[in-house]
Amino acid sequence: MSPTATQVEVQLTKGALGPATDWRPKGAGAVVQFEGVVRPTESGRSLRGLTYECYEPMTSRMLGELGADIVEEHGLIALRVEHSIGFVANHAVSFRLYVASAHRKAALAGMDQFIDRMKQTIPLWKVPEWENGDD
Amino acid sequence: MTTITVKLFGPQARLAQKREVLAACASDTPTAGEVLEAVGEACPILAEHLDNSKLAVNHELVTSTDPVRTGDEVAVIGMLGGG
């Protein structure tokens, strides 16, 4: 059975993400949450932060399709992805993924695979904003 | 000859210092591969960064042999890495 829209949630937010919510889908025995935090350095250079760009509506649609694929492949209960757009200062959260399943292993595997595929296929870009305004 | 407006994002837009490139194609009915090649010719600084890029036409990823028509919304989808 194909995942329904209610099983996959996608939210793009301008700027840094706020605190995590108490996301606990009915029937879940495992809920895994991952947060991506902007690092203060990249390749040894100091960063002010990252600017994220998307290409809507393609980005949201593809995130939803990827989420549905992962839900189906791993037999998950639900998945929710939140991602920042625009500037996010270092140490702030720019990406959050929740995965719910009946058991731990499926949730962990689904989470790992979603992130790997997202980085390869989803039109979401990050541009480093260096300290001192360097290019 | 056809000129296609192609959108740029992220590091490629930063590198080109522009958000759009006018890709001049010899054919009246260019393929996505020909449009991508024309992007590199119109903006040489991007040429070496297009190898792993694809085109999106009307918000759908296409293959290099798919046609691009005048009026299509075209974007370079390359150098990904959100998260």
Backbone of each chain as ProteinMPNN parsed JSONL, in Angstrom:
{"seq_chain_A": "MSPTATQVEVQLTKGALGPATDWRPKGAGAVVQFEGVVRPTESGRSLRGLTYECYEPMTSRMLGELGADIVEEHGLIALRVEHSIGFVANHAVSFRLYVASAHRKAALAGMDQFIDRMKQTIPLWKVPEWENGDD", "coords_chain_A": {"N_chain_A": [[0.846, -1.197, 0.0], [0.573, 2.199, -0.854], [2.191, 4.974, 0.759], [0.28, 7.391, 2.572], [-0.662, 10.889, 2.346], [-0.777, 11.869, 4.915], [1.079, 10.428, 6.233], [3.534, 11.4, 5.579], [5.188, 14.343, 6.157], [6.149, 17.585, 5.166], [8.06, 20.43, 5.723], [9.164, 23.584, 4.957], [11.083, 26.205, 6.208], [11.641, 29.64, 6.791], [14.78, 30.772, 7.704], [16.478, 29.785, 10.799], [15.495, 26.669, 12.356], [12.92, 26.251, 14.807], [12.425, 25.076, 18.23], [12.249, 21.489, 18.682], [9.282, 19.536, 18.144], [6.797, 17.661, 20.0], [6.476, 14.983, 18.537], [4.678, 12.267, 17.845], [3.517, 9.765, 16.345], [0.527, 7.798, 16.164], [0.609, 4.472, 17.285], [3.318, 4.069, 17.098], [6.379, 2.475, 17.998], [8.891, 3.224, 18.053], [10.487, 6.279, 17.832], [12.524, 8.308, 16.065], [14.707, 11.033, 16.036], [16.508, 13.398, 14.186], [18.838, 16.04, 14.119], [20.249, 18.516, 12.107], [22.96, 20.63, 12.425], [24.358, 23.811, 11.878], [27.721, 24.018, 11.186], [30.547, 25.726, 12.724], [32.83, 25.982, 11.256], [34.294, 25.267, 8.048], [36.166, 23.197, 6.102], [38.359, 24.149, 7.517], [38.013, 26.891, 7.541], [36.491, 29.798, 8.948], [33.037, 30.149, 9.507], [30.189, 32.287, 9.134], [27.732, 31.339, 8.804], [25.273, 29.414, 6.961], [23.682, 29.781, 3.795], [20.67, 28.639, 2.66], [19.127, 27.405, -0.263], [16.221, 26.759, -2.205], [14.112, 25.224, -4.709], [11.167, 25.862, -5.34], [7.938, 24.746, -6.597], [9.251, 22.344, -6.659], [11.141, 21.359, -4.828], [9.757, 20.83, -2.362], [7.897, 18.991, -3.313], [9.56, 16.858, -4.18], [10.831, 16.17, -1.805], [8.648, 15.167, -0.414], [8.013, 12.978, -2.043], [10.337, 11.449, -1.778], [10.205, 10.943, 0.968], [7.877, 9.371, 1.021], [8.734, 7.151, -0.437], [10.687, 6.151, 1.315], [9.181, 5.563, 3.584], [7.6, 3.518, 2.558], [9.521, 1.606, 1.716], [10.774, 0.858, 4.098], [8.759, 0.141, 5.722], [7.635, 2.03, 7.477], [5.858, 3.979, 9.981], [5.395, 6.732, 9.903], [6.813, 9.849, 8.666], [8.563, 12.857, 9.08], [9.818, 15.845, 7.755], [11.791, 18.714, 8.235], [13.128, 21.713, 7.021], [15.442, 24.377, 6.736], [15.286, 27.484, 4.928], [17.094, 30.068, 3.361], [19.213, 32.3, 5.315], [21.104, 30.767, 7.894], [22.551, 30.954, 10.957], [25.732, 29.864, 12.337], [25.821, 27.079, 14.606], [23.08, 26.895, 14.832], [19.978, 25.124, 14.233], [19.265, 23.62, 11.167], [18.062, 21.605, 9.85], [15.76, 19.02, 10.336], [14.714, 15.778, 11.049], [12.178, 13.472, 11.541], [11.387, 10.17, 12.281], [9.106, 7.552, 12.444], [8.36, 4.309, 13.585], [7.332, 0.864, 14.034], [9.325, -0.577, 15.219], [12.762, -0.237, 16.354], [14.995, -0.711, 14.517], [14.087, -0.359, 11.87], [13.363, 2.323, 11.888], [15.806, 3.637, 12.358], [17.305, 2.797, 10.12], [15.743, 3.818, 8.032], [15.914, 6.534, 8.499], [18.66, 7.084, 8.092], [18.917, 6.406, 5.389], [17.146, 8.187, 4.166], [18.432, 10.656, 4.578], [20.856, 10.3, 3.198], [19.916, 10.007, 0.542], [18.564, 12.393, 0.213], [20.614, 14.275, 0.133], [21.712, 13.649, -2.288], [19.776, 13.913, -4.256], [17.752, 15.875, -3.932], [16.605, 19.119, -4.789], [18.107, 21.23, -3.1], [20.177, 23.602, -1.84], [23.239, 24.582, -0.292], [25.023, 27.431, 0.641], [28.105, 28.579, 1.643], [28.646, 31.125, 4.058], [31.16, 33.054, 4.645], [33.241, 34.145, 7.353], [34.234, 37.577, 7.611], [33.311, 38.134, 5.122], [34.465, 36.867, 2.958], [34.711, 35.307, -0.303]], "CA_chain_A": [[0.0, 0.0, 0.0], [1.369, 3.422, -0.927], [2.028, 5.874, 1.909], [-0.679, 8.486, 2.401], [-0.095, 12.217, 2.608], [-0.667, 12.107, 6.348], [2.237, 9.713, 6.768], [4.75, 12.153, 5.244], [5.007, 15.787, 6.312], [7.301, 18.376, 4.722], [7.924, 21.838, 6.091], [10.309, 24.463, 4.72], [10.941, 27.347, 7.114], [12.631, 30.703, 6.579], [15.684, 30.931, 8.846], [16.745, 28.617, 11.652], [14.326, 25.959, 12.872], [12.636, 26.412, 16.226], [12.576, 23.847, 19.022], [11.557, 20.295, 18.2], [7.944, 19.322, 18.692], [6.546, 16.317, 20.527], [5.881, 14.306, 17.38], [4.578, 10.861, 18.248], [2.388, 9.179, 15.622], [-0.187, 6.696, 16.802], [1.071, 3.123, 16.975], [4.774, 3.984, 17.004], [7.159, 1.921, 19.097], [10.194, 3.89, 17.974], [10.496, 7.584, 17.166], [13.904, 8.775, 15.985], [14.79, 12.42, 15.597], [17.861, 13.838, 13.846], [18.96, 17.475, 13.854], [21.456, 18.993, 11.462], [23.343, 21.92, 13.006], [25.368, 24.482, 11.047], [29.05, 24.013, 11.817], [31.192, 27.044, 12.7], [33.944, 25.988, 10.311], [34.206, 24.369, 6.888], [37.507, 23.085, 5.51], [39.302, 24.951, 8.288], [37.695, 28.323, 7.477], [35.391, 30.192, 9.835], [31.766, 30.463, 8.858], [29.118, 32.979, 9.857], [26.574, 30.458, 8.686], [24.997, 28.905, 5.62], [22.432, 30.198, 3.164], [20.04, 27.522, 1.957], [18.222, 27.758, -1.348], [15.41, 25.664, -2.734], [13.448, 25.525, -5.977], [9.781, 25.475, -5.128], [7.479, 23.707, -5.674], [9.931, 21.071, -6.92], [11.826, 20.864, -3.639], [8.782, 20.218, -1.434], [7.308, 17.791, -3.93], [10.531, 15.757, -4.188], [11.01, 15.723, -0.418], [7.492, 14.328, -0.102], [8.138, 11.71, -2.774], [11.401, 10.685, -1.124], [9.667, 10.469, 2.241], [6.932, 8.275, 0.757], [9.533, 5.974, -0.821], [11.358, 5.617, 2.508], [8.124, 4.963, 4.414], [7.194, 2.251, 1.95], [10.632, 0.638, 1.679], [11.145, 0.401, 5.446], [7.549, -0.178, 6.48], [7.533, 2.992, 8.582], [4.527, 4.502, 10.293], [5.323, 8.117, 9.415], [8.09, 10.568, 8.55], [8.386, 14.315, 8.972], [11.077, 16.537, 7.482], [11.77, 20.178, 8.337], [14.399, 22.238, 6.502], [15.542, 25.837, 6.644], [15.592, 28.186, 3.686], [17.658, 31.363, 3.723], [20.419, 32.274, 6.145], [21.083, 30.147, 9.221], [23.841, 31.186, 11.612], [26.331, 28.636, 12.86], [25.291, 26.498, 15.848], [21.615, 26.79, 14.8], [19.448, 23.925, 13.566], [18.749, 23.919, 9.825], [17.416, 20.408, 9.299], [15.289, 18.084, 11.364], [13.977, 14.643, 10.481], [11.561, 12.553, 12.488], [10.941, 8.916, 11.669], [8.388, 6.702, 13.4], [8.09, 2.942, 13.124], [6.96, -0.036, 15.123], [10.546, -1.063, 15.874], [13.937, 0.633, 16.261], [15.905, -0.869, 13.375], [13.502, 0.234, 10.655], [13.415, 3.784, 12.019], [17.196, 4.085, 12.185], [17.714, 2.575, 8.725], [15.001, 4.754, 7.191], [16.47, 7.872, 8.705], [19.964, 7.153, 7.436], [18.741, 6.367, 3.949], [16.507, 9.432, 3.735], [19.428, 11.735, 4.549], [21.777, 10.033, 2.082], [19.261, 10.285, -0.743], [18.244, 13.817, 0.149], [21.813, 15.009, -0.268], [22.06, 13.321, -3.676], [18.722, 14.076, -5.262], [16.756, 16.928, -3.706], [17.108, 20.457, -5.109], [18.336, 22.05, -1.901], [21.589, 23.966, -1.917], [23.753, 25.419, 0.792], [26.127, 28.295, 0.231], [28.784, 29.058, 2.849], [28.834, 32.571, 4.273], [32.404, 33.072, 5.403], [33.564, 35.311, 8.191], [34.948, 38.645, 6.893], [32.714, 38.335, 3.807], [35.258, 36.285, 1.87], [34.004, 34.396, -1.211]], "C_chain_A": [[0.881, 1.247, 0.0], [1.14, 4.288, 0.304], [1.024, 6.978, 1.598], [0.002, 9.806, 2.738], [0.094, 12.453, 4.103], [0.524, 11.37, 6.963], [3.535, 10.475, 6.526], [4.433, 13.645, 5.338], [6.298, 16.493, 5.911], [7.065, 19.822, 5.121], [9.229, 22.574, 5.824], [10.072, 25.753, 5.493], [12.013, 28.381, 6.813], [13.471, 30.874, 7.842], [15.821, 29.648, 9.65], [15.451, 27.974, 12.134], [14.164, 26.234, 14.365], [12.824, 25.095, 16.964], [11.782, 22.688, 18.421], [10.195, 20.169, 18.869], [7.831, 17.885, 19.212], [5.762, 15.541, 19.473], [5.851, 12.805, 17.67], [3.363, 10.216, 17.578], [1.808, 7.959, 16.343], [0.393, 5.351, 16.345], [2.578, 2.959, 16.947], [5.381, 3.344, 18.251], [8.549, 2.521, 19.133], [10.018, 5.207, 17.234], [11.93, 8.107, 17.236], [13.896, 10.194, 15.442], [16.242, 12.774, 15.336], [17.837, 15.341, 13.604], [20.296, 17.756, 13.179], [21.735, 20.414, 11.943], [24.443, 22.534, 12.139], [26.685, 24.557, 11.81], [29.686, 25.406, 11.75], [32.382, 27.118, 11.745], [33.665, 25.007, 9.179], [35.576, 24.372, 6.226], [38.491, 24.029, 6.198], [39.03, 26.444, 8.272], [36.493, 28.623, 8.352], [34.175, 30.626, 9.04], [30.914, 31.358, 9.751], [27.884, 32.092, 9.884], [26.439, 29.954, 7.267], [23.704, 29.54, 5.101], [21.895, 29.03, 2.339], [19.098, 28.058, 0.89], [17.441, 26.528, -1.774], [14.811, 26.108, -4.064], [12.02, 25.01, -5.865], [8.942, 25.627, -6.395], [8.206, 22.37, -5.805], [10.548, 20.481, -5.653], [10.859, 20.162, -2.679], [8.198, 18.935, -2.011], [8.281, 16.603, -3.868], [10.843, 15.262, -2.782], [9.858, 14.804, -0.009], [7.571, 12.964, -0.779], [9.218, 10.831, -2.149], [10.9, 10.121, 0.21], [8.73, 9.293, 2.051], [7.678, 6.999, 0.366], [10.15, 5.314, 0.421], [10.342, 4.95, 3.435], [7.754, 3.587, 3.873], [8.304, 1.199, 2.043], [10.948, 0.055, 3.057], [9.935, 0.062, 6.308], [7.352, 0.737, 7.679], [6.083, 3.4, 8.832], [4.381, 5.921, 9.74], [6.713, 8.734, 9.402], [7.768, 12.055, 8.417], [9.756, 14.965, 8.75], [10.862, 18.044, 7.568], [13.131, 20.683, 7.845], [14.338, 23.754, 6.425], [15.768, 26.282, 5.214], [16.091, 29.575, 4.089], [18.836, 31.202, 4.68], [20.165, 31.622, 7.503], [22.481, 30.31, 9.826], [24.412, 29.882, 12.163], [25.817, 28.34, 14.276], [23.763, 26.366, 15.862], [21.198, 25.553, 13.997], [18.831, 24.323, 12.221], [17.974, 22.751, 9.224], [16.984, 19.512, 10.447], [14.448, 17.008, 10.684], [13.457, 13.784, 11.614], [11.14, 11.302, 11.718], [10.29, 8.068, 12.75], [8.13, 5.334, 12.789], [7.691, 2.094, 14.323], [8.195, -0.436, 15.93], [11.754, -0.193, 15.515], [14.714, 0.52, 14.948], [15.364, -0.218, 12.11], [13.594, 1.756, 10.718], [14.825, 4.303, 11.771], [17.651, 3.934, 10.732], [17.021, 3.57, 7.801], [15.551, 6.157, 7.306], [17.783, 8.048, 7.951], [19.798, 7.234, 5.915], [18.085, 7.652, 3.425], [17.562, 10.534, 3.59], [20.413, 11.537, 3.39], [21.145, 10.428, 0.752], [18.925, 11.764, -0.892], [19.445, 14.603, -0.371], [22.18, 14.767, -1.726], [21.027, 13.795, -4.691], [17.808, 15.283, -5.103], [17.334, 18.309, -4.043], [17.093, 21.399, -3.898], [19.832, 22.343, -1.875], [21.989, 24.741, -0.667], [24.978, 26.168, 0.298], [26.8, 28.81, 1.494], [28.89, 30.58, 2.884], [30.029, 32.698, 5.212], [32.489, 34.301, 6.301], [34.352, 36.299, 7.339], [34.43, 38.829, 5.471], [33.514, 37.771, 2.662], [34.379, 35.396, 1.0], [34.563, 32.986, -1.077]], "O_chain_A": [[1.834, 1.333, 0.775], [0.031, 4.336, 0.836], [0.944, 7.441, 0.46], [1.081, 9.84, 3.328], [1.018, 13.156, 4.512], [0.924, 11.663, 8.09], [4.533, 10.221, 7.2], [3.521, 14.139, 4.676], [7.395, 16.06, 6.266], [5.989, 20.371, 4.883], [10.271, 22.237, 6.387], [8.984, 26.326, 5.436], [13.174, 28.028, 6.602], [12.931, 31.095, 8.926], [15.354, 28.581, 9.25], [14.436, 28.65, 12.3], [15.143, 26.423, 15.087], [13.319, 24.12, 16.399], [10.776, 22.891, 17.742], [9.983, 20.626, 19.992], [8.655, 17.024, 18.904], [4.535, 15.463, 19.525], [6.898, 12.16, 17.73], [2.295, 10.132, 18.184], [2.51, 7.212, 17.024], [0.633, 5.139, 15.157], [3.077, 1.844, 16.791], [4.976, 3.616, 19.381], [9.291, 2.356, 20.101], [9.463, 5.241, 16.135], [12.476, 8.321, 18.319], [13.164, 10.511, 14.504], [17.112, 12.489, 16.158], [16.923, 15.856, 12.959], [21.342, 17.288, 13.629], [20.869, 21.286, 11.88], [25.362, 21.832, 11.716], [26.755, 25.084, 12.921], [29.402, 26.176, 10.832], [32.881, 28.207, 11.46], [32.906, 24.051, 9.332], [36.084, 25.424, 5.837], [39.347, 24.631, 5.549], [39.748, 27.201, 8.925], [35.585, 27.801, 8.482], [34.266, 31.356, 8.053], [30.913, 31.209, 10.972], [27.108, 32.09, 10.84], [27.37, 30.053, 6.467], [22.769, 29.799, 5.858], [22.567, 28.509, 1.449], [18.372, 29.028, 1.106], [17.938, 25.403, -1.713], [14.996, 27.25, -4.483], [11.713, 23.879, -6.244], [9.192, 26.532, -7.191], [7.842, 21.389, -5.157], [10.492, 19.273, -5.426], [11.114, 19.041, -2.24], [8.027, 17.936, -1.312], [7.882, 15.484, -3.545], [11.09, 14.073, -2.582], [10.067, 13.792, 0.658], [7.245, 11.937, -0.184], [9.041, 9.621, -2.007], [11.148, 8.959, 0.532], [8.77, 8.329, 2.816], [7.305, 5.903, 0.782], [10.139, 4.092, 0.562], [10.616, 3.894, 4.003], [7.613, 2.623, 4.625], [8.054, 0.049, 2.404], [11.342, -1.105, 3.168], [10.076, -0.265, 7.486], [6.956, 0.292, 8.756], [5.206, 3.188, 7.994], [3.345, 6.261, 9.169], [7.65, 8.232, 10.022], [6.823, 12.446, 7.732], [10.719, 14.675, 9.459], [9.883, 18.578, 7.046], [14.168, 20.135, 8.218], [13.304, 24.332, 6.09], [16.355, 25.567, 4.401], [15.582, 30.181, 5.032], [19.384, 30.111, 4.834], [19.162, 31.886, 8.166], [23.47, 29.849, 9.255], [23.681, 28.926, 12.42], [25.437, 29.241, 15.023], [23.205, 25.79, 16.796], [21.965, 25.019, 13.196], [17.998, 25.226, 12.141], [17.307, 22.903, 8.2], [17.733, 19.276, 11.396], [13.587, 17.3, 9.854], [14.195, 13.416, 12.527], [10.594, 11.398, 10.619], [10.846, 7.887, 13.834], [7.735, 5.218, 11.629], [7.71, 2.55, 15.467], [8.132, -0.611, 17.147], [11.756, 0.496, 14.495], [15.052, 1.533, 14.337], [16.116, 0.407, 11.362], [13.873, 2.404, 9.709], [15.016, 5.29, 11.06], [18.298, 4.823, 10.18], [17.647, 4.107, 6.886], [15.64, 6.882, 6.315], [17.983, 9.045, 7.257], [20.457, 8.03, 5.247], [18.442, 8.139, 2.352], [17.577, 11.258, 2.594], [20.76, 12.489, 2.691], [21.77, 11.105, -0.064], [18.994, 12.318, -1.989], [19.3, 15.488, -1.215], [22.878, 15.577, -2.335], [21.358, 14.05, -5.849], [17.148, 15.676, -6.064], [18.445, 18.628, -3.619], [16.198, 22.225, -3.721], [20.651, 21.424, -1.888], [21.184, 25.455, -0.07], [25.847, 25.61, -0.372], [26.14, 29.419, 2.336], [29.183, 31.227, 1.878], [29.915, 32.477, 6.418], [31.889, 35.342, 6.033], [35.069, 35.885, 6.429], [35.016, 39.579, 4.69], [33.286, 38.138, 1.51], [33.418, 34.798, 1.486], [34.101, 32.071, -1.758]]}, "seq_chain_B": "MTTITVKLFGPQARLAQKREVLAACASDTPTAGEVLEAVGEACPILAEHLDNSKLAVNHELVTSTDPVRTGDEVAVIGMLGGG", "coords_chain_B": {"N_chain_B": [[17.816, 28.855, -34.588], [17.687, 28.93, -31.038], [16.997, 30.628, -28.009], [17.284, 29.922, -24.659], [16.146, 30.636, -21.446], [17.79, 29.995, -18.484], [17.612, 28.964, -15.188], [19.671, 29.464, -12.272], [21.049, 28.124, -9.229], [22.145, 28.188, -5.774], [25.55, 27.22, -5.12], [26.347, 27.337, -7.801], [25.001, 29.559, -8.847], [26.181, 31.479, -7.264], [28.814, 31.283, -8.085], [28.602, 32.015, -10.791], [27.679, 34.512, -10.446], [25.149, 35.338, -11.066], [21.617, 34.843, -11.533], [20.324, 33.778, -13.649], [20.912, 32.389, -16.882], [21.343, 33.028, -20.326], [20.918, 30.697, -22.655], [22.166, 29.991, -25.72], [21.123, 28.096, -28.311], [21.917, 26.08, -31.125], [20.035, 24.586, -32.448], [16.514, 24.633, -33.277], [14.939, 23.076, -31.783], [16.178, 22.166, -29.203], [17.919, 19.644, -27.253], [17.966, 18.67, -23.759], [20.593, 18.17, -23.053], [21.979, 19.659, -24.962], [21.177, 22.2, -24.24], [22.315, 22.416, -21.703], [24.995, 22.326, -22.399], [25.141, 24.696, -23.803], [24.749, 26.451, -21.741], [27.183, 26.295, -20.417], [28.795, 27.417, -22.392], [27.802, 29.993, -22.521], [28.439, 30.901, -20.059], [31.352, 30.6, -19.134], [32.776, 30.178, -16.726], [31.234, 28.444, -15.35], [31.35, 26.109, -16.752], [33.076, 23.904, -16.123], [31.84, 22.985, -13.907], [29.534, 21.69, -14.432], [29.35, 19.032, -14.935], [28.137, 17.048, -13.306], [25.599, 17.915, -13.261], [22.047, 18.236, -13.767], [19.193, 19.005, -15.829], [16.19, 20.643, -14.93], [13.036, 20.674, -16.251], [10.238, 22.525, -16.409], [9.909, 21.947, -13.7], [10.465, 19.241, -13.494], [12.851, 16.66, -13.407], [14.908, 15.944, -16.189], [16.231, 13.843, -18.849], [19.329, 13.89, -20.738], [18.625, 13.692, -23.366], [16.061, 14.536, -23.655], [13.604, 16.814, -24.973], [13.732, 20.429, -25.054], [11.609, 23.156, -24.935], [10.697, 26.349, -26.295], [9.583, 28.651, -23.914], [9.409, 26.837, -21.877], [10.046, 26.326, -18.378], [13.207, 26.35, -17.191], [15.849, 24.911, -15.336], [19.068, 24.614, -13.828], [20.068, 21.818, -12.068], [22.213, 21.135, -9.821], [25.222, 20.253, -7.972], [24.316, 19.548, -5.316], [23.267, 19.315, -1.821], [21.886, 19.759, 0.648], [20.746, 19.856, 4.109]], "CA_chain_B": [[18.505, 29.064, -33.309], [16.762, 29.191, -29.935], [17.617, 31.059, -26.756], [16.53, 29.419, -23.512], [16.531, 31.217, -20.153], [18.04, 28.881, -17.56], [17.791, 29.425, -13.803], [20.798, 28.912, -11.498], [20.84, 28.146, -7.775], [23.195, 27.768, -4.846], [26.944, 27.522, -5.447], [26.514, 27.682, -9.22], [24.574, 30.954, -8.997], [27.205, 32.301, -6.603], [29.989, 31.254, -8.957], [28.306, 32.773, -12.013], [27.246, 35.849, -10.02], [23.861, 35.65, -11.687], [20.547, 33.871, -11.256], [19.834, 33.224, -14.912], [21.819, 32.423, -18.023], [20.67, 32.856, -21.62], [21.612, 29.629, -23.373], [21.889, 30.075, -27.158], [21.246, 26.757, -28.891], [21.876, 26.114, -32.592], [18.802, 23.952, -32.914], [15.225, 25.22, -32.867], [14.348, 22.141, -30.813], [17.347, 21.582, -28.53], [17.761, 18.679, -26.17], [18.453, 19.174, -22.469], [22.058, 18.12, -23.099], [22.454, 20.802, -25.755], [20.947, 23.416, -23.439], [23.332, 22.449, -20.638], [26.255, 22.692, -23.063], [25.05, 26.125, -24.124], [24.928, 27.185, -20.472], [28.628, 26.37, -20.212], [29.368, 28.353, -23.372], [27.368, 31.35, -22.159], [29.033, 31.263, -18.771], [32.493, 29.666, -19.094], [33.213, 29.854, -15.362], [30.392, 27.329, -14.889], [31.481, 24.943, -17.623], [33.695, 22.749, -15.463], [31.022, 22.592, -12.748], [28.235, 21.204, -14.927], [29.44, 17.601, -15.253], [27.175, 16.249, -12.542], [24.341, 18.648, -13.196], [20.941, 17.866, -14.651], [18.242, 20.088, -16.025], [14.777, 20.467, -14.618], [12.171, 21.367, -17.209], [8.91, 22.657, -15.782], [10.003, 21.351, -12.359], [10.694, 17.796, -13.556], [14.179, 16.318, -13.906], [14.851, 15.317, -17.513], [17.496, 13.26, -19.309], [20.024, 14.771, -21.687], [18.035, 13.597, -24.712], [14.701, 15.085, -23.654], [13.545, 18.118, -25.655], [13.396, 21.662, -24.325], [10.861, 23.995, -25.863], [10.558, 27.765, -25.942], [8.512, 28.848, -22.942], [9.606, 25.945, -20.737], [10.85, 26.83, -17.256], [14.384, 25.467, -17.184], [16.772, 25.205, -14.237], [20.183, 23.692, -13.606], [20.01, 21.172, -10.762], [23.542, 20.573, -9.648], [25.974, 20.553, -6.761], [23.354, 19.52, -4.22], [23.889, 19.049, -0.528], [21.203, 20.329, 1.812], [20.831, 19.054, 5.321]], "C_chain_B": [[17.477, 29.45, -32.239], [17.541, 29.656, -28.709], [16.706, 30.665, -25.598], [17.051, 30.109, -22.25], [16.628, 30.084, -19.132], [18.34, 29.432, -16.169], [18.988, 28.723, -13.147], [20.498, 29.057, -10.012], [22.156, 27.857, -7.044], [24.591, 28.14, -5.288], [27.146, 27.913, -6.906], [26.083, 29.128, -9.489], [25.608, 31.893, -8.394], [28.447, 32.417, -7.492], [29.774, 32.133, -10.201], [27.971, 34.227, -11.716], [26.005, 36.293, -10.784], [22.888, 34.514, -11.408], [20.004, 33.215, -12.507], [20.919, 33.35, -15.972], [20.978, 32.284, -19.285], [21.484, 31.868, -22.44], [21.201, 29.673, -24.842], [22.164, 28.727, -27.806], [21.093, 26.85, -30.412], [20.556, 25.576, -33.12], [17.561, 24.729, -32.468], [14.536, 24.342, -31.831], [15.476, 21.434, -30.057], [16.972, 20.519, -27.515], [18.273, 19.31, -24.872], [19.982, 19.182, -22.438], [22.63, 19.298, -23.86], [22.259, 22.111, -24.992], [22.015, 23.534, -22.35], [24.694, 22.845, -21.215], [26.274, 24.185, -23.378], [25.167, 26.991, -22.867], [26.425, 27.366, -20.203], [29.299, 27.351, -21.16], [29.009, 29.801, -23.017], [28.039, 31.833, -20.884], [30.215, 30.32, -18.515], [32.931, 29.288, -17.678], [32.413, 28.672, -14.793], [30.719, 26.022, -15.596], [32.034, 23.722, -16.902], [32.9, 22.273, -14.245], [29.66, 22.045, -13.17], [28.216, 19.697, -15.153], [28.38, 16.76, -14.551], [25.806, 16.934, -12.427], [23.303, 18.055, -14.146], [20.095, 19.113, -14.878], [16.882, 19.676, -15.486], [14.004, 21.292, -15.644], [10.761, 21.338, -16.64], [8.842, 21.849, -14.483], [10.08, 19.826, -12.359], [12.111, 17.566, -14.065], [14.042, 15.61, -15.252], [16.212, 14.701, -17.833], [18.078, 14.158, -20.392], [19.398, 14.733, -23.078], [16.612, 14.156, -24.784], [14.69, 16.477, -24.301], [13.243, 19.264, -24.691], [12.731, 22.6, -25.33], [10.824, 25.444, -25.365], [9.366, 27.924, -24.995], [8.597, 27.905, -21.761], [10.349, 26.682, -19.627], [11.998, 25.851, -17.053], [15.328, 25.898, -16.067], [17.882, 24.176, -14.206], [20.066, 23.146, -12.182], [21.354, 20.479, -10.561], [24.142, 20.937, -8.318], [25.043, 20.64, -5.55], [24.054, 19.342, -2.875], [23.22, 19.745, 0.632], [21.404, 19.452, 3.029], [21.909, 19.525, 6.246]], "O_chain_B": [[16.531, 30.193, -32.501], [18.617, 29.136, -28.413], [15.529, 31.021, -25.558], [18.259, 30.157, -22.017], [15.683, 29.319, -18.938], [19.224, 30.272, -16.004], [19.278, 27.56, -13.426], [19.796, 29.975, -9.587], [23.123, 27.358, -7.619], [24.813, 29.248, -5.778], [28.017, 28.725, -7.217], [26.723, 29.836, -10.266], [25.881, 32.965, -8.936], [29.042, 33.485, -7.632], [30.658, 32.892, -10.601], [27.976, 35.071, -12.612], [25.839, 37.47, -11.104], [23.279, 33.39, -11.093], [19.302, 32.207, -12.431], [21.727, 34.278, -15.961], [20.016, 31.517, -19.315], [22.6, 32.167, -22.865], [20.043, 29.427, -25.178], [23.307, 28.271, -27.844], [20.255, 27.594, -30.92], [20.03, 26.061, -34.122], [17.56, 25.389, -31.429], [13.662, 24.8, -31.095], [15.701, 20.239, -30.251], [15.859, 20.499, -26.99], [18.93, 20.351, -24.892], [20.593, 20.086, -21.868], [23.643, 19.873, -23.46], [23.083, 23.02, -25.089], [22.55, 24.616, -22.106], [25.446, 23.599, -20.599], [27.301, 24.848, -23.234], [25.63, 28.13, -22.932], [26.874, 28.445, -19.815], [30.253, 28.034, -20.787], [29.818, 30.713, -23.192], [28.186, 33.036, -20.663], [30.087, 29.352, -17.765], [33.413, 28.176, -17.464], [32.865, 27.991, -13.873], [30.399, 24.945, -15.093], [31.51, 22.619, -17.06], [33.253, 21.27, -13.626], [28.743, 21.952, -12.355], [27.183, 19.14, -15.523], [27.796, 15.86, -15.154], [24.977, 16.565, -11.595], [23.632, 17.462, -15.173], [20.262, 20.133, -14.209], [16.481, 18.516, -15.576], [14.299, 22.467, -15.864], [10.176, 20.278, -16.422], [7.856, 21.165, -14.206], [9.795, 19.189, -11.345], [12.533, 18.194, -15.037], [13.157, 14.772, -15.429], [17.211, 14.995, -17.177], [17.413, 15.064, -20.896], [19.616, 15.64, -23.88], [16.031, 14.236, -25.866], [15.66, 17.226, -24.185], [12.592, 19.085, -23.662], [13.234, 22.806, -26.435], [10.911, 25.709, -24.166], [8.282, 27.397, -25.248], [7.94, 28.127, -20.744], [11.176, 27.553, -19.894], [11.782, 24.67, -16.777], [15.577, 27.087, -15.873], [17.666, 23.005, -14.519], [19.976, 23.906, -11.218], [21.59, 19.383, -11.069], [23.644, 21.816, -7.615], [24.987, 21.656, -4.857], [25.278, 19.233, -2.807], [23.899, 20.27, 1.515], [22.123, 18.454, 2.995], [22.103, 18.946, 7.315]]}, "name": "protein", "num_of_chains": 2, "seq": "MSPTATQVEVQLTKGALGPATDWRPKGAGAVVQFEGVVRPTESGRSLRGLTYECYEPMTSRMLGELGADIVEEHGLIALRVEHSIGFVANHAVSFRLYVASAHRKAALAGMDQFIDRMKQTIPLWKVPEWENGDDMTTITVKLFGPQARLAQKREVLAACASDTPTAGEVLEAVGEACPILAEHLDNSKLAVNHELVTSTDPVRTGDEVAVIGMLGGG"}
